[in-house]
Amino acid sequence: MKSNEYVKFMTQQIVSYMELPAEERKKRKLEHKQPTLYANRWFGVLPFALKVIRKKAE
């Protein structure tokens, strides 16, 4: 993506967000802050842990 296209995209996103009513923005924030499952949260650590264990075994 060229930088000009990226700036255009970001400008569109910001303008569309700012045009939303304040109530809708608050609702989106609350939906975004929903707690994540621990399995999803720790999934990113699992491959790293396996890599460390493998290196110790060598």
CHARMM internal coordinates of N, CA and C (Angstrom, degrees):
IC EDIT
DIST 1 N 1 CA 1.4485
DIST 1 CA 1 C 1.5345
ANGL 1 N 1 CA 1 C 107.81
DIST 1 C 2 N 1.2880
ANGL 1 CA 1 C 2 N 114.89
DIHE 1 N 1 CA 1 C 2 N 129.29
DIST 2 N 2 CA 1.4605
ANGL 1 C 2 N 2 CA 118.91
DIHE 1 CA 1 C 2 N 2 CA 179.53
DIST 2 CA 2 C 1.5243
ANGL 2 N 2 CA 2 C 109.66
DIHE 1 C 2 N 2 CA 2 C -73.40
DIST 2 C 3 N 1.3083
ANGL 2 CA 2 C 3 N 115.37
DIHE 2 N 2 CA 2 C 3 N 156.75
DIST 3 N 3 CA 1.4631
ANGL 2 C 3 N 3 CA 119.82
DIHE 2 CA 2 C 3 N 3 CA -176.60
DIST 3 CA 3 C 1.5289
ANGL 3 N 3 CA 3 C 111.46
DIHE 2 C 3 N 3 CA 3 C -62.87
DIST 3 C 4 N 1.3139
ANGL 3 CA 3 C 4 N 117.63
DIHE 3 N 3 CA 3 C 4 N -35.82
DIST 4 N 4 CA 1.4608
ANGL 3 C 4 N 4 CA 121.42
DIHE 3 CA 3 C 4 N 4 CA 179.43
DIST 4 CA 4 C 1.5349
ANGL 4 N 4 CA 4 C 110.53
DIHE 3 C 4 N 4 CA 4 C -64.05
DIST 4 C 5 N 1.3219
ANGL 4 CA 4 C 5 N 116.17
DIHE 4 N 4 CA 4 C 5 N -42.21
DIST 5 N 5 CA 1.4651
ANGL 4 C 5 N 5 CA 121.06
DIHE 4 CA 4 C 5 N 5 CA 178.27
DIST 5 CA 5 C 1.5317
ANGL 5 N 5 CA 5 C 110.55
DIHE 4 C 5 N 5 CA 5 C -65.67
DIST 5 C 6 N 1.3163
ANGL 5 CA 5 C 6 N 115.59
DIHE 5 N 5 CA 5 C 6 N -38.63
DIST 6 N 6 CA 1.4623
ANGL 5 C 6 N 6 CA 120.24
DIHE 5 CA 5 C 6 N 6 CA -179.99
DIST 6 CA 6 C 1.5267
ANGL 6 N 6 CA 6 C 110.93
DIHE 5 C 6 N 6 CA 6 C -64.85
DIST 6 C 7 N 1.3065
ANGL 6 CA 6 C 7 N 117.01
DIHE 6 N 6 CA 6 C 7 N -43.29
DIST 7 N 7 CA 1.4683
ANGL 6 C 7 N 7 CA 121.18
DIHE 6 CA 6 C 7 N 7 CA 178.64
DIST 7 CA 7 C 1.5266
ANGL 7 N 7 CA 7 C 109.63
DIHE 6 C 7 N 7 CA 7 C -62.89
DIST 7 C 8 N 1.3074
ANGL 7 CA 7 C 8 N 116.81
DIHE 7 N 7 CA 7 C 8 N -41.84
DIST 8 N 8 CA 1.4681
ANGL 7 C 8 N 8 CA 121.21
DIHE 7 CA 7 C 8 N 8 CA 178.35
DIST 8 CA 8 C 1.5234
ANGL 8 N 8 CA 8 C 110.56
DIHE 7 C 8 N 8 CA 8 C -61.90
DIST 8 C 9 N 1.3307
ANGL 8 CA 8 C 9 N 117.00
DIHE 8 N 8 CA 8 C 9 N -45.31
DIST 9 N 9 CA 1.4583
ANGL 8 C 9 N 9 CA 121.62
DIHE 8 CA 8 C 9 N 9 CA 179.39
DIST 9 CA 9 C 1.5248
ANGL 9 N 9 CA 9 C 111.26
DIHE 8 C 9 N 9 CA 9 C -62.00
DIST 9 C 10 N 1.3316
ANGL 9 CA 9 C 10 N 117.00
DIHE 9 N 9 CA 9 C 10 N -47.07
DIST 10 N 10 CA 1.4620
ANGL 9 C 10 N 10 CA 120.75
DIHE 9 CA 9 C 10 N 10 CA -179.23
DIST 10 CA 10 C 1.5275
ANGL 10 N 10 CA 10 C 111.15
DIHE 9 C 10 N 10 CA 10 C -63.44
DIST 10 C 11 N 1.3237
ANGL 10 CA 10 C 11 N 116.86
DIHE 10 N 10 CA 10 C 11 N -38.62
DIST 11 N 11 CA 1.4640
ANGL 10 C 11 N 11 CA 120.71
DIHE 10 CA 10 C 11 N 11 CA 178.36
DIST 11 CA 11 C 1.5242
ANGL 11 N 11 CA 11 C 110.31
DIHE 10 C 11 N 11 CA 11 C -63.21
DIST 11 C 12 N 1.3160
ANGL 11 CA 11 C 12 N 117.20
DIHE 11 N 11 CA 11 C 12 N -42.16
DIST 12 N 12 CA 1.4667
ANGL 11 C 12 N 12 CA 121.14
DIHE 11 CA 11 C 12 N 12 CA 178.22
DIST 12 CA 12 C 1.5202
ANGL 12 N 12 CA 12 C 110.75
DIHE 11 C 12 N 12 CA 12 C -62.51
DIST 12 C 13 N 1.3146
ANGL 12 CA 12 C 13 N 116.76
DIHE 12 N 12 CA 12 C 13 N -42.17
DIST 13 N 13 CA 1.4625
ANGL 12 C 13 N 13 CA 120.57
DIHE 12 CA 12 C 13 N 13 CA -179.19
DIST 13 CA 13 C 1.5293
ANGL 13 N 13 CA 13 C 110.81
DIHE 12 C 13 N 13 CA 13 C -65.13
DIST 13 C 14 N 1.2955
ANGL 13 CA 13 C 14 N 117.26
DIHE 13 N 13 CA 13 C 14 N -44.27
DIST 14 N 14 CA 1.4687
ANGL 13 C 14 N 14 CA 121.55
DIHE 13 CA 13 C 14 N 14 CA -178.84
DIST 14 CA 14 C 1.5222
ANGL 14 N 14 CA 14 C 110.56
DIHE 13 C 14 N 14 CA 14 C -64.81
DIST 14 C 15 N 1.3386
ANGL 14 CA 14 C 15 N 116.59
DIHE 14 N 14 CA 14 C 15 N -44.14
DIST 15 N 15 CA 1.4615
ANGL 14 C 15 N 15 CA 120.15
DIHE 14 CA 14 C 15 N 15 CA -179.59
DIST 15 CA 15 C 1.5158
ANGL 15 N 15 CA 15 C 110.64
DIHE 14 C 15 N 15 CA 15 C -64.59
DIST 15 C 16 N 1.3233
ANGL 15 CA 15 C 16 N 117.73
DIHE 15 N 15 CA 15 C 16 N -43.10
DIST 16 N 16 CA 1.4706
ANGL 15 C 16 N 16 CA 120.01
DIHE 15 CA 15 C 16 N 16 CA -179.95
DIST 16 CA 16 C 1.5331
ANGL 16 N 16 CA 16 C 110.64
DIHE 15 C 16 N 16 CA 16 C -64.71
DIST 16 C 17 N 1.3226
ANGL 16 CA 16 C 17 N 117.41
DIHE 16 N 16 CA 16 C 17 N -35.76
DIST 17 N 17 CA 1.4604
ANGL 16 C 17 N 17 CA 120.48
DIHE 16 CA 16 C 17 N 17 CA 178.05
DIST 17 CA 17 C 1.5225
ANGL 17 N 17 CA 17 C 111.22
DIHE 16 C 17 N 17 CA 17 C -68.57
DIST 17 C 18 N 1.3101
ANGL 17 CA 17 C 18 N 116.70
DIHE 17 N 17 CA 17 C 18 N -41.80
DIST 18 N 18 CA 1.4619
ANGL 17 C 18 N 18 CA 120.38
DIHE 17 CA 17 C 18 N 18 CA -177.51
DIST 18 CA 18 C 1.5302
ANGL 18 N 18 CA 18 C 112.06
DIHE 17 C 18 N 18 CA 18 C -71.49
DIST 18 C 19 N 1.3242
ANGL 18 CA 18 C 19 N 117.35
DIHE 18 N 18 CA 18 C 19 N -23.92
DIST 19 N 19 CA 1.4563
ANGL 18 C 19 N 19 CA 120.73
DIHE 18 CA 18 C 19 N 19 CA 178.58
DIST 19 CA 19 C 1.5295
ANGL 19 N 19 CA 19 C 112.70
DIHE 18 C 19 N 19 CA 19 C -77.68
DIST 19 C 20 N 1.3182
ANGL 19 CA 19 C 20 N 116.93
DIHE 19 N 19 CA 19 C 20 N -15.27
DIST 20 N 20 CA 1.4653
ANGL 19 C 20 N 20 CA 120.22
DIHE 19 CA 19 C 20 N 20 CA 178.66
DIST 20 CA 20 C 1.5272
ANGL 20 N 20 CA 20 C 110.05
DIHE 19 C 20 N 20 CA 20 C -68.56
DIST 20 C 21 N 1.3302
ANGL 20 CA 20 C 21 N 116.41
DIHE 20 N 20 CA 20 C 21 N 147.53
DIST 21 N 21 CA 1.4642
ANGL 20 C 21 N 21 CA 118.71
DIHE 20 CA 20 C 21 N 21 CA 174.44
DIST 21 CA 21 C 1.5318
ANGL 21 N 21 CA 21 C 110.30
DIHE 20 C 21 N 21 CA 21 C -65.09
DIST 21 C 22 N 1.3152
ANGL 21 CA 21 C 22 N 116.56
DIHE 21 N 21 CA 21 C 22 N 155.73
DIST 22 N 22 CA 1.4659
ANGL 21 C 22 N 22 CA 121.18
DIHE 21 CA 21 C 22 N 22 CA -177.74
DIST 22 CA 22 C 1.5244
ANGL 22 N 22 CA 22 C 111.24
DIHE 21 C 22 N 22 CA 22 C -60.86
DIST 22 C 23 N 1.3037
ANGL 22 CA 22 C 23 N 117.52
DIHE 22 N 22 CA 22 C 23 N -35.22
DIST 23 N 23 CA 1.4705
ANGL 22 C 23 N 23 CA 120.50
DIHE 22 CA 22 C 23 N 23 CA 179.92
DIST 23 CA 23 C 1.5260
ANGL 23 N 23 CA 23 C 111.16
DIHE 22 C 23 N 23 CA 23 C -63.75
DIST 23 C 24 N 1.3249
ANGL 23 CA 23 C 24 N 116.02
DIHE 23 N 23 CA 23 C 24 N -41.46
DIST 24 N 24 CA 1.4638
ANGL 23 C 24 N 24 CA 120.26
DIHE 23 CA 23 C 24 N 24 CA 179.37
DIST 24 CA 24 C 1.5244
ANGL 24 N 24 CA 24 C 110.99
DIHE 23 C 24 N 24 CA 24 C -66.03
DIST 24 C 25 N 1.3285
ANGL 24 CA 24 C 25 N 117.49
DIHE 24 N 24 CA 24 C 25 N -38.97
DIST 25 N 25 CA 1.4687
ANGL 24 C 25 N 25 CA 120.48
DIHE 24 CA 24 C 25 N 25 CA 178.07
DIST 25 CA 25 C 1.5239
ANGL 25 N 25 CA 25 C 110.80
DIHE 24 C 25 N 25 CA 25 C -63.84
DIST 25 C 26 N 1.3364
ANGL 25 CA 25 C 26 N 117.26
DIHE 25 N 25 CA 25 C 26 N -41.86
DIST 26 N 26 CA 1.4600
ANGL 25 C 26 N 26 CA 120.72
DIHE 25 CA 25 C 26 N 26 CA 178.15
DIST 26 CA 26 C 1.5205
ANGL 26 N 26 CA 26 C 110.82
DIHE 25 C 26 N 26 CA 26 C -63.52
DIST 26 C 27 N 1.3300
ANGL 26 CA 26 C 27 N 116.23
DIHE 26 N 26 CA 26 C 27 N -40.03
DIST 27 N 27 CA 1.4648
ANGL 26 C 27 N 27 CA 120.93
DIHE 26 CA 26 C 27 N 27 CA 178.86
DIST 27 CA 27 C 1.5302
ANGL 27 N 27 CA 27 C 110.74
DIHE 26 C 27 N 27 CA 27 C -62.41
DIST 27 C 28 N 1.3261
ANGL 27 CA 27 C 28 N 116.29
DIHE 27 N 27 CA 27 C 28 N -42.91
DIST 28 N 28 CA 1.4645
ANGL 27 C 28 N 28 CA 120.05
DIHE 27 CA 27 C 28 N 28 CA 178.42
DIST 28 CA 28 C 1.5189
ANGL 28 N 28 CA 28 C 111.47
DIHE 27 C 28 N 28 CA 28 C -62.87
DIST 28 C 29 N 1.3275
ANGL 28 CA 28 C 29 N 116.91
DIHE 28 N 28 CA 28 C 29 N -41.38
DIST 29 N 29 CA 1.4660
ANGL 28 C 29 N 29 CA 120.37
DIHE 28 CA 28 C 29 N 29 CA 179.21
DIST 29 CA 29 C 1.5197
ANGL 29 N 29 CA 29 C 110.94
DIHE 28 C 29 N 29 CA 29 C -61.44
DIST 29 C 30 N 1.3312
ANGL 29 CA 29 C 30 N 116.72
DIHE 29 N 29 CA 29 C 30 N -43.90
DIST 30 N 30 CA 1.4610
ANGL 29 C 30 N 30 CA 120.30
DIHE 29 CA 29 C 30 N 30 CA -179.85
DIST 30 CA 30 C 1.5237
ANGL 30 N 30 CA 30 C 111.06
DIHE 29 C 30 N 30 CA 30 C -64.47
DIST 30 C 31 N 1.3289
ANGL 30 CA 30 C 31 N 117.53
DIHE 30 N 30 CA 30 C 31 N -39.62
DIST 31 N 31 CA 1.4587
ANGL 30 C 31 N 31 CA 120.56
DIHE 30 CA 30 C 31 N 31 CA 177.89
DIST 31 CA 31 C 1.5209
ANGL 31 N 31 CA 31 C 110.83
DIHE 30 C 31 N 31 CA 31 C -65.12
DIST 31 C 32 N 1.3157
ANGL 31 CA 31 C 32 N 116.83
DIHE 31 N 31 CA 31 C 32 N -36.49
DIST 32 N 32 CA 1.4582
ANGL 31 C 32 N 32 CA 121.01
DIHE 31 CA 31 C 32 N 32 CA -179.14
DIST 32 CA 32 C 1.5276
ANGL 32 N 32 CA 32 C 111.62
DIHE 31 C 32 N 32 CA 32 C -70.48
DIST 32 C 33 N 1.3154
ANGL 32 CA 32 C 33 N 118.02
DIHE 32 N 32 CA 32 C 33 N -28.42
DIST 33 N 33 CA 1.4581
ANGL 32 C 33 N 33 CA 121.96
DIHE 32 CA 32 C 33 N 33 CA -177.27
DIST 33 CA 33 C 1.5244
ANGL 33 N 33 CA 33 C 113.25
DIHE 32 C 33 N 33 CA 33 C -87.04
DIST 33 C 34 N 1.3282
ANGL 33 CA 33 C 34 N 118.25
DIHE 33 N 33 CA 33 C 34 N 10.39
DIST 34 N 34 CA 1.4588
ANGL 33 C 34 N 34 CA 120.54
DIHE 33 CA 33 C 34 N 34 CA 178.84
DIST 34 CA 34 C 1.5294
ANGL 34 N 34 CA 34 C 108.97
DIHE 33 C 34 N 34 CA 34 C -59.40
DIST 34 C 35 N 1.3230
ANGL 34 CA 34 C 35 N 116.90
DIHE 34 N 34 CA 34 C 35 N 140.62
DIST 35 N 35 CA 1.4666
ANGL 34 C 35 N 35 CA 118.94
DIHE 34 CA 34 C 35 N 35 CA -178.39
DIST 35 CA 35 C 1.5305
ANGL 35 N 35 CA 35 C 111.63
DIHE 34 C 35 N 35 CA 35 C -64.36
DIST 35 C 36 N 1.3171
ANGL 35 CA 35 C 36 N 115.27
DIHE 35 N 35 CA 35 C 36 N 142.74
DIST 36 N 36 CA 1.4545
ANGL 35 C 36 N 36 CA 120.33
DIHE 35 CA 35 C 36 N 36 CA 179.37
DIST 36 CA 36 C 1.5227
ANGL 36 N 36 CA 36 C 109.33
DIHE 35 C 36 N 36 CA 36 C -92.51
DIST 36 C 37 N 1.3115
ANGL 36 CA 36 C 37 N 115.46
DIHE 36 N 36 CA 36 C 37 N 156.47
DIST 37 N 37 CA 1.4544
ANGL 36 C 37 N 37 CA 120.02
DIHE 36 CA 36 C 37 N 37 CA 176.06
DIST 37 CA 37 C 1.5253
ANGL 37 N 37 CA 37 C 109.53
DIHE 36 C 37 N 37 CA 37 C -72.40
DIST 37 C 38 N 1.3205
ANGL 37 CA 37 C 38 N 115.98
DIHE 37 N 37 CA 37 C 38 N 144.94
DIST 38 N 38 CA 1.4606
ANGL 37 C 38 N 38 CA 118.95
DIHE 37 CA 37 C 38 N 38 CA -179.62
DIST 38 CA 38 C 1.5162
ANGL 38 N 38 CA 38 C 111.38
DIHE 37 C 38 N 38 CA 38 C -65.01
DIST 38 C 39 N 1.3351
ANGL 38 CA 38 C 39 N 117.07
DIHE 38 N 38 CA 38 C 39 N -31.76
DIST 39 N 39 CA 1.4659
ANGL 38 C 39 N 39 CA 118.86
DIHE 38 CA 38 C 39 N 39 CA 178.08
DIST 39 CA 39 C 1.5275
ANGL 39 N 39 CA 39 C 110.42
DIHE 38 C 39 N 39 CA 39 C -62.38
DIST 39 C 40 N 1.3049
ANGL 39 CA 39 C 40 N 117.02
DIHE 39 N 39 CA 39 C 40 N -42.12
DIST 40 N 40 CA 1.4657
ANGL 39 C 40 N 40 CA 120.05
DIHE 39 CA 39 C 40 N 40 CA 178.80
DIST 40 CA 40 C 1.5215
ANGL 40 N 40 CA 40 C 110.92
DIHE 39 C 40 N 40 CA 40 C -69.18
DIST 40 C 41 N 1.3028
ANGL 40 CA 40 C 41 N 115.94
DIHE 40 N 40 CA 40 C 41 N -36.60
DIST 41 N 41 CA 1.4572
ANGL 40 C 41 N 41 CA 120.29
DIHE 40 CA 40 C 41 N 41 CA -177.84
DIST 41 CA 41 C 1.5271
ANGL 41 N 41 CA 41 C 111.19
DIHE 40 C 41 N 41 CA 41 C -67.65
DIST 41 C 42 N 1.3233
ANGL 41 CA 41 C 42 N 117.26
DIHE 41 N 41 CA 41 C 42 N -40.86
DIST 42 N 42 CA 1.4520
ANGL 41 C 42 N 42 CA 121.64
DIHE 41 CA 41 C 42 N 42 CA -176.14
DIST 42 CA 42 C 1.5188
ANGL 42 N 42 CA 42 C 113.62
DIHE 41 C 42 N 42 CA 42 C -88.60
DIST 42 C 43 N 1.3296
ANGL 42 CA 42 C 43 N 117.98
DIHE 42 N 42 CA 42 C 43 N -8.07
DIST 43 N 43 CA 1.4615
ANGL 42 C 43 N 43 CA 120.01
DIHE 42 CA 42 C 43 N 43 CA -177.96
DIST 43 CA 43 C 1.5187
ANGL 43 N 43 CA 43 C 111.61
DIHE 42 C 43 N 43 CA 43 C -59.10
DIST 43 C 44 N 1.3029
ANGL 43 CA 43 C 44 N 117.82
DIHE 43 N 43 CA 43 C 44 N -34.98
DIST 44 N 44 CA 1.4564
ANGL 43 C 44 N 44 CA 120.97
DIHE 43 CA 43 C 44 N 44 CA -179.91
DIST 44 CA 44 C 1.5199
ANGL 44 N 44 CA 44 C 112.92
DIHE 43 C 44 N 44 CA 44 C -69.35
DIST 44 C 45 N 1.3255
ANGL 44 CA 44 C 45 N 118.04
DIHE 44 N 44 CA 44 C 45 N -22.78
DIST 45 N 45 CA 1.4589
ANGL 44 C 45 N 45 CA 121.85
DIHE 44 CA 44 C 45 N 45 CA -179.35
DIST 45 CA 45 C 1.5314
ANGL 45 N 45 CA 45 C 110.85
DIHE 44 C 45 N 45 CA 45 C -83.70
DIST 45 C 46 N 1.3113
ANGL 45 CA 45 C 46 N 117.00
DIHE 45 N 45 CA 45 C 46 N -27.90
DIST 46 N 46 CA 1.4629
ANGL 45 C 46 N 46 CA 121.23
DIHE 45 CA 45 C 46 N 46 CA -175.70
DIST 46 CA 46 C 1.5298
ANGL 46 N 46 CA 46 C 112.76
DIHE 45 C 46 N 46 CA 46 C -58.68
DIST 46 C 47 N 1.3179
ANGL 46 CA 46 C 47 N 120.40
DIHE 46 N 46 CA 46 C 47 N -51.37
DIST 47 N 47 CA 1.4735
ANGL 46 C 47 N 47 CA 118.99
DIHE 46 CA 46 C 47 N 47 CA 178.32
DIST 47 CA 47 C 1.5335
ANGL 47 N 47 CA 47 C 112.62
DIHE 46 C 47 N 47 CA 47 C -59.58
DIST 47 C 48 N 1.3163
ANGL 47 CA 47 C 48 N 116.95
DIHE 47 N 47 CA 47 C 48 N -37.38
DIST 48 N 48 CA 1.4635
ANGL 47 C 48 N 48 CA 120.45
DIHE 47 CA 47 C 48 N 48 CA 178.49
DIST 48 CA 48 C 1.5259
ANGL 48 N 48 CA 48 C 110.44
DIHE 47 C 48 N 48 CA 48 C -64.28
DIST 48 C 49 N 1.3204
ANGL 48 CA 48 C 49 N 117.03
DIHE 48 N 48 CA 48 C 49 N -43.13
DIST 49 N 49 CA 1.4632
ANGL 48 C 49 N 49 CA 120.63
DIHE 48 CA 48 C 49 N 49 CA 179.75
DIST 49 CA 49 C 1.5297
ANGL 49 N 49 CA 49 C 111.03
DIHE 48 C 49 N 49 CA 49 C -63.18
DIST 49 C 50 N 1.3178
ANGL 49 CA 49 C 50 N 116.13
DIHE 49 N 49 CA 49 C 50 N -41.86
DIST 50 N 50 CA 1.4701
ANGL 49 C 50 N 50 CA 119.36
DIHE 49 CA 49 C 50 N 50 CA 178.33
DIST 50 CA 50 C 1.5296
ANGL 50 N 50 CA 50 C 111.27
DIHE 49 C 50 N 50 CA 50 C -63.49
DIST 50 C 51 N 1.3113
ANGL 50 CA 50 C 51 N 116.78
DIHE 50 N 50 CA 50 C 51 N -37.10
DIST 51 N 51 CA 1.4530
ANGL 50 C 51 N 51 CA 121.28
DIHE 50 CA 50 C 51 N 51 CA 178.42
DIST 51 CA 51 C 1.5288
ANGL 51 N 51 CA 51 C 110.71
DIHE 50 C 51 N 51 CA 51 C -64.70
DIST 51 C 52 N 1.3193
ANGL 51 CA 51 C 52 N 116.68
DIHE 51 N 51 CA 51 C 52 N -42.79
DIST 52 N 52 CA 1.4657
ANGL 51 C 52 N 52 CA 120.91
DIHE 51 CA 51 C 52 N 52 CA 179.26
DIST 52 CA 52 C 1.5175
ANGL 52 N 52 CA 52 C 110.63
DIHE 51 C 52 N 52 CA 52 C -65.21
DIST 52 C 53 N 1.3070
ANGL 52 CA 52 C 53 N 117.27
DIHE 52 N 52 CA 52 C 53 N -42.32
DIST 53 N 53 CA 1.4809
ANGL 52 C 53 N 53 CA 121.15
DIHE 52 CA 52 C 53 N 53 CA 179.06
DIST 53 CA 53 C 1.5194
ANGL 53 N 53 CA 53 C 110.20
DIHE 52 C 53 N 53 CA 53 C -62.91
DIST 53 C 54 N 1.3368
ANGL 53 CA 53 C 54 N 116.10
DIHE 53 N 53 CA 53 C 54 N -41.38
DIST 54 N 54 CA 1.4573
ANGL 53 C 54 N 54 CA 120.05
DIHE 53 CA 53 C 54 N 54 CA -179.95
DIST 54 CA 54 C 1.5331
ANGL 54 N 54 CA 54 C 110.48
DIHE 53 C 54 N 54 CA 54 C -63.68
DIST 54 C 55 N 1.3206
ANGL 54 CA 54 C 55 N 117.70
DIHE 54 N 54 CA 54 C 55 N -40.93
DIST 55 N 55 CA 1.4555
ANGL 54 C 55 N 55 CA 120.41
DIHE 54 CA 54 C 55 N 55 CA -179.44
DIST 55 CA 55 C 1.5302
ANGL 55 N 55 CA 55 C 110.97
DIHE 54 C 55 N 55 CA 55 C -66.62
DIST 55 C 56 N 1.3362
ANGL 55 CA 55 C 56 N 117.51
DIHE 55 N 55 CA 55 C 56 N -36.52
DIST 56 N 56 CA 1.4662
ANGL 55 C 56 N 56 CA 120.25
DIHE 55 CA 55 C 56 N 56 CA 178.96
DIST 56 CA 56 C 1.5253
ANGL 56 N 56 CA 56 C 111.05
DIHE 55 C 56 N 56 CA 56 C -67.07
DIST 56 C 57 N 1.3327
ANGL 56 CA 56 C 57 N 116.88
DIHE 56 N 56 CA 56 C 57 N -32.33
DIST 57 N 57 CA 1.4579
ANGL 56 C 57 N 57 CA 121.08
DIHE 56 CA 56 C 57 N 57 CA -178.30
DIST 57 CA 57 C 1.5417
ANGL 57 N 57 CA 57 C 111.47
DIHE 56 C 57 N 57 CA 57 C -71.98
DIST 57 C 58 N 1.3075
ANGL 57 CA 57 C 58 N 116.66
DIHE 57 N 57 CA 57 C 58 N -25.35
DIST 58 N 58 CA 1.4768
ANGL 57 C 58 N 58 CA 119.92
DIHE 57 CA 57 C 58 N 58 CA -178.45
DIST 58 CA 58 C 1.4713
ANGL 58 N 58 CA 58 C 113.48
DIHE 57 C 58 N 58 CA 58 C -78.98
END
COOR INIT
IC SEED 1 N 1 CA 1 C
IC BUILD
